[in-house]
Amino acid sequence: MKKIVKNLPMIVLALAFLLNACSSDQDDSKLNEENTAKSKLPAIENNWKEIGYLKDGMPILTIDKTQALKTFSENMKKFANIDENYTDVYIVNDGEDYNLVFKGKEYRSSFYVKTVASTSATTVSPILVAGPRITCTTSDCSSEPTGCAVKYDNDNTGLPYCSPCSNEGKCTKTAISSDLALF
């Protein structure tokens, strides 16, 4: 008994380290679960970019608009030979789909946007993610809210395509390599 009392501070210290290690393991596993949950987007979305969220059914854009407009204007000139100074970016609800739309004086370009359930305990609103490598661009129907929109052919190939303009104007699909984000 005297040995136990004599070694009691060491036993308490060992138990404290053991309890701390267990709680750290639990915190780490919780962090790993959160990171895994955030990466549970479908495979096609792994390179997609979070751009906003829905609040009361209304899309709220959270990206840096100035930087996105600058980067997008530069990349469209570089990769699509479209020399346009895009001046506005916003989210449009196109029926059951959303599109991130970049608007310029002559051109309008759009990206497909998908809602993803929030994995954060503090955020209950659906998150909006955009596919940053496929865009549909038009000057023929740039007065339409989305111009020509990116859609997915879920019935046949599952691949993205550009929906036609209502006036049957030209719509161009631009695809950028996976290692470069368009905006």
N, C-alpha and C positions, 0 to 999 in steps of 0.2 A: 504494500500500500504506500509506504514511504517513497518507493521508487516512482510510482505513478504520480504522486504529489510533486516530487522533485522534478519529474520530466513533464509536468502539466503545461508549462509555458511552451515547450517544444511541440507537444501534441497539439495544443491550440494553434500554434503557428503553422504546423503542417496541415491541419484541417482548414485553416484560412486560405492557404495556398491552393489546396485541393478544391475548395468551393469556388475560389476566384477563377481557377482554370476551367472548371465546369461551366461557369456562367459565361466566360469568354468564348468557350467552344459553342455554347448555345447562341451567343450574339453573332459569332462568325457564321454559324449555320443559317441563322435568320437572314444575315446579310447575303449569303450565297443564294438562299431561296428567293430573296427580293431581286437580285441580279438575274437569276434564272427566269423569274416571272417576267421581268422587263424584256428579256430576250425571247419570250415565247410567242413572238410575232410569227406568222406563217413564213416559210422559207423565202417567199418572194419579197417579204418586207424587211429582211435583215439589213439591207442597205437603204431602207427608207428613212426619212427624216421627220422627226416630230416637229410640227409647225403650229400647233395650237390645240384647242379643245372646244367642246360644245358646252355652252351655258344656256340652260333653258331652251335648248334646241337651236340656238344661234351659234354659228362658228365664230370663235375668237382667235385671231392670228397672234402668235407669240414670237415669231422670228423677227430679227432685226431687219425691218423693211428696207432701210437705206442700203445696207450691205447686200441684201438679197437682190435688189434692183441693179446695183452696180455689177455684182458677180454675174447675174443672169445676162445683162446687156453685153458684157465682155465675152461670155461664153457663147452666146448666140452668134456674135460676129465671128468668133474664132472657129466654131464647129459647124455652123449652118449658113455662114456667109450672109447673115441678116444684120445689117447695120442699123439698129434701132436703139434709141434711148428709151428704155422702158421707164415709165414714170409712176406706175401704181401697181400694187399687188394686193389681192384680196381672195377670199374663199367664196365660191358660189355653190349653192345646192342645185344640182341638176337632176331633179326627180329623186331617185333613191341614192344617187352618187353625189360626191362633192368633187370640185376641181379647184386647184390653186391657180389663179389666173394672173398673168403678168400682162399689163396693158401699156402699149406705147401709142404714138401718134398714128402709125400705120398698121402695126401688127398687134395681134393678141395671141398669147401662148398659154397653154394650160397643162397642168399635171394632174394625174389621178390622185385623189385623196380618199383615204379609208378611215373609218372610225375603229378604234381599238379600245377595249375596256381598260380603264385605269387600274394599275396594280398597286398604287399608293394608297395607304390608309387615309391620308389627308385629302386626297383628290378623288372625288366620286364621279366627276364628269368624264365622259368618253374623250380620249385623246385623239387628235387628228394627225395622221401621218401621210406624207406625200412621197410618191415614187420620184426621186430626183433625177432619173436618167432618161425618162421617156417624156417628150413633150409634143404637143400638137400645136402648130402655128399656122395662122392665116392672116392675110390682109384683105381677102375677098369678103369675109363676113365678120370683120372685127367690130362691127357695131352690135353684134349679138352678145349677150352677157358672158358667155364662155368662149365665143369664137367657135372653134371646133374643139370638142372635148375629148379627152382620153377616156376610153371605155375598155372593158375587158370582155372578151368573147368566152364566157364561162360555159356555153353550150358545146362549143367545138374544140378550140385549141387552148383556151385559157390565156391567150396572149393579148397584149394591149393593141388597140387600133384607134384611129382617129374617127370620131363620129362625123358624118357629113354636116356641112353648113346647111341651114334651112334654104338658102338661095342656091345651093349646089356649087358654091365657090370652092376653090382649091384649098386643100388642107394638107399640110406637110408634117409627117412624123419624123422627129429627130431622136435618135438614140445615141447616148454617150456611154463610153466604156464604164465598167463597174468600178474602176478605181478613181473616177472623177465625178464629183457631184456637180450638177448643173447650176445649182443656186446655193 
